[in-house]
Amino acid sequence: MKLIIFGASGMVGRATLRECLNANDVTEVLAIGRSKLMVEHPKLKSLILDDMFNYEGLTNKLSQFDACLFCVGTSIGSSTEKEYLNLNQTLPLAVAKAMSEANPDMSFVYISGKGTDSSETGKVAWARIKGKTENDLLRMRFKAVYLLRPALIIPMNGEESKETTYRLLYRYTGWLMRLVRSAFPSMITDSEKVGTAILNLLRQGQTSVVVENQDINILTK
């Protein structure tokens, strides 16, 4: 498989990138972002863009890939609603449009979140925004679209959240999460499992496009 990844410097993205680079059936990974990653690997290539919304002239390059993994995201608590909308709706839809136009036989994986509101009518802003993003992605032409909805994610292998609140949460309660996660499979997973689940989805395929937290854990068994 040849894969494109967005958000490879974040907690989920780093874990997903690591799993991709370690996988024998992944032959190439293209990391697209605004800055170069501090990672070197024979399979890894980087594409640095000043404008993450503009993919003009890149159609031929993008058409060579089998799947796009969109791991960019932020919490609404650390941004304004406008900023949250930009990163969690405007950007992923712009990326997906470019990927679909380049290769409609590509699969698209979007890291969403538990509690996402597919009705787009609820009172919780972040859930409505991600719900609309999911719905719009499903209307696009792709081989497959997978919407992952993790809940609490325990960072593994040195990964860290970019957000201070979450870093502190994991630092002081991570041991407790690890202790109780087997009892709460619908609420807790870890970054390694998310990366592994994404690869297994692409390998095996499945009819259910929404992948809840417990499904992520099942996909890694």
C-alpha positions as CSV (number, residue, x, y, z in Angstrom):
1,M,0.0,0.0,0.0
2,K,1.0,3.6,-0.7
3,L,-0.4,6.0,1.9
4,I,-0.8,9.7,2.4
5,I,-0.9,11.0,6.0
6,F,-1.9,14.4,7.3
7,G,-1.2,15.4,11.0
8,A,1.8,13.1,11.4
9,S,3.3,15.4,14.1
10,G,0.3,15.0,16.4
11,M,-0.3,12.2,18.9
12,V,-2.5,10.0,16.7
13,G,-0.7,10.9,13.6
14,R,2.7,10.0,15.0
15,A,1.4,6.7,16.2
16,T,-0.3,6.0,12.8
17,L,2.9,6.9,10.9
18,R,5.0,4.6,13.1
19,E,2.6,1.7,12.4
20,C,2.6,2.4,8.7
21,L,6.4,2.5,8.5
22,N,6.7,-0.8,10.5
23,A,4.1,-2.5,8.3
24,N,5.6,-4.9,5.6
25,D,2.6,-4.2,3.2
26,V,3.1,-0.5,3.3
27,T,5.7,0.5,0.6
28,E,5.5,4.3,0.8
29,V,4.2,7.0,3.1
30,L,3.8,10.6,2.0
31,A,3.5,13.0,4.9
32,I,1.8,16.3,3.9
33,G,2.1,19.3,6.2
34,R,3.5,22.7,6.8
35,S,6.8,21.6,8.3
36,K,9.3,18.7,7.9
37,L,8.9,15.8,10.3
38,M,11.8,14.9,12.7
39,V,11.6,11.4,11.4
40,E,13.6,9.7,8.7
41,H,12.8,6.3,7.1
42,P,13.4,4.8,3.6
43,K,9.6,4.6,3.1
44,L,8.8,8.1,4.2
45,K,8.6,11.1,1.9
46,S,7.5,14.6,2.8
47,L,5.5,17.3,1.0
48,I,5.7,20.7,2.6
49,L,2.9,23.1,1.7
50,D,2.4,26.7,2.7
51,D,-1.2,26.5,1.8
52,M,-2.9,23.4,3.0
53,F,-6.1,24.2,1.2
54,N,-4.5,24.3,-2.3
55,Y,-3.5,21.2,-4.2
56,E,-3.4,22.6,-7.7
57,G,-0.8,20.9,-9.8
58,L,-0.5,17.9,-7.5
59,T,-3.1,15.6,-9.1
60,N,-0.7,13.3,-10.8
61,K,1.4,12.9,-7.6
62,L,-1.6,12.2,-5.4
63,S,-3.2,9.8,-7.8
64,Q,-0.5,7.2,-7.1
65,F,-1.7,6.5,-3.6
66,D,-4.1,4.0,-2.2
67,A,-5.4,5.8,0.8
68,C,-5.3,9.1,2.7
69,L,-5.2,9.2,6.5
70,F,-6.4,12.5,7.9
71,C,-5.2,12.7,11.5
72,V,-5.3,16.5,12.0
73,G,-7.4,17.8,14.8
74,T,-7.8,20.0,17.9
75,S,-10.2,20.3,20.8
76,I,-12.7,23.1,20.9
77,G,-11.5,24.0,24.3
78,S,-8.2,25.1,23.0
79,S,-9.5,27.1,20.0
80,T,-12.3,29.4,19.0
81,E,-15.3,27.9,17.2
82,K,-14.0,29.5,14.0
83,E,-10.5,27.9,14.4
84,Y,-12.1,24.6,15.3
85,L,-14.3,24.7,12.2
86,N,-11.3,25.5,10.0
87,L,-9.3,22.5,11.2
88,N,-12.0,20.0,11.7
89,Q,-14.3,20.8,8.8
90,T,-12.9,23.2,6.1
91,L,-9.5,21.6,5.9
92,P,-10.5,17.9,5.9
93,L,-13.1,18.6,3.2
94,A,-10.6,20.5,1.1
95,V,-8.1,17.7,1.4
96,A,-10.8,15.0,0.7
97,K,-11.9,16.9,-2.4
98,A,-8.4,17.0,-3.8
99,M,-7.9,13.3,-3.1
100,S,-11.1,12.3,-4.6
101,E,-10.4,14.3,-7.8
102,A,-6.9,12.8,-8.0
103,N,-8.0,9.2,-7.4
104,P,-11.6,8.2,-6.7
105,D,-10.4,4.6,-6.1
106,M,-8.5,5.9,-3.0
107,S,-9.8,5.2,0.5
108,F,-10.2,8.1,3.0
109,V,-9.8,7.7,6.8
110,Y,-10.9,10.5,9.0
111,I,-10.2,10.7,12.8
112,S,-13.4,12.0,14.2
113,G,-14.4,11.5,17.9
114,K,-16.8,9.7,20.2
115,G,-20.1,11.6,20.5
116,T,-20.0,13.1,17.0
117,D,-23.5,14.3,16.0
118,S,-24.4,12.9,12.6
119,S,-27.8,14.7,12.8
120,E,-25.9,18.1,12.8
121,T,-28.7,19.5,15.0
122,G,-27.5,19.0,18.5
123,K,-26.5,21.7,21.0
124,V,-22.8,20.7,21.2
125,A,-20.8,22.8,18.7
126,W,-17.8,20.4,18.2
127,A,-20.1,17.4,17.7
128,R,-22.2,19.2,15.1
129,I,-19.1,20.4,13.2
130,K,-17.6,16.9,13.1
131,G,-21.0,15.4,12.2
132,K,-21.3,17.6,9.1
133,T,-17.7,16.8,8.2
134,E,-18.5,13.1,8.4
135,N,-21.7,13.5,6.3
136,D,-19.9,15.5,3.6
137,L,-17.1,13.0,3.4
138,L,-19.6,10.2,2.8
139,R,-21.0,12.1,-0.1
140,M,-17.7,12.2,-1.9
141,R,-16.5,9.7,-4.4
142,F,-14.0,7.3,-2.8
143,K,-13.4,3.5,-2.8
144,A,-14.2,3.6,0.9
145,V,-14.5,6.2,3.7
146,Y,-13.9,5.2,7.3
147,L,-14.8,7.5,10.2
148,L,-12.9,6.6,13.4
149,R,-14.5,7.8,16.7
150,P,-12.0,7.2,19.5
151,A,-12.8,8.4,23.0
152,L,-10.0,8.6,25.5
153,I,-6.7,7.7,23.8
154,I,-3.7,6.7,26.0
155,P,-0.5,7.9,24.3
156,M,2.1,5.1,23.7
157,N,5.7,4.8,22.6
158,G,6.6,8.4,23.6
159,E,3.7,10.1,21.8
160,E,2.3,13.2,23.4
161,S,-0.7,15.4,22.8
162,K,0.1,18.9,21.6
163,E,-2.5,20.3,24.0
164,T,-1.4,21.1,27.5
165,T,-4.6,20.0,29.1
166,Y,-4.4,16.6,27.6
167,R,-0.7,16.2,28.3
168,L,-1.4,16.9,32.0
169,L,-4.4,14.5,32.0
170,Y,-2.4,11.7,30.5
171,R,0.6,12.4,32.8
172,Y,-1.3,12.2,36.0
173,T,-4.1,9.7,35.1
174,G,-2.5,7.6,32.4
175,W,-1.7,4.8,34.9
176,L,-5.4,4.7,35.9
177,M,-6.5,4.6,32.3
178,R,-4.2,1.7,31.6
179,L,-5.5,-0.1,34.7
180,V,-9.2,0.2,33.8
181,R,-9.2,0.2,30.0
182,S,-10.1,-3.5,29.6
183,A,-13.2,-2.8,31.7
184,F,-14.2,0.2,29.5
185,P,-13.5,-0.8,25.9
186,S,-16.1,1.7,24.6
187,M,-14.3,4.6,26.3
188,I,-10.6,3.9,26.3
189,T,-8.1,2.9,23.6
190,D,-4.5,3.8,22.9
191,S,-2.6,5.5,20.1
192,E,-0.9,2.3,18.9
193,K,-4.3,0.6,18.6
194,V,-5.7,3.5,16.5
195,G,-2.8,3.2,14.1
196,T,-3.1,-0.6,13.9
197,A,-6.9,-0.4,13.4
198,I,-6.5,2.0,10.5
199,L,-4.2,-0.4,8.7
200,N,-6.4,-3.3,9.4
201,L,-9.4,-1.4,8.0
202,L,-7.5,-0.8,4.8
203,R,-6.3,-4.4,4.6
204,Q,-9.6,-6.1,5.3
205,G,-12.3,-3.5,4.5
206,Q,-15.7,-3.5,6.2
207,T,-19.2,-2.4,5.5
208,S,-19.6,-0.2,8.6
209,V,-18.0,3.2,7.8
210,V,-18.4,4.5,11.4
211,V,-15.7,2.9,13.7
212,E,-16.5,3.5,17.3
213,N,-14.0,3.2,20.2
214,Q,-14.8,-0.4,21.0
215,D,-14.5,-1.3,17.2
216,I,-11.0,0.2,17.2
217,N,-10.0,-2.1,20.0
218,I,-11.6,-5.1,18.3
219,L,-9.8,-4.4,15.0
220,T,-6.5,-4.8,16.7
221,K,-7.1,-8.3,18.1
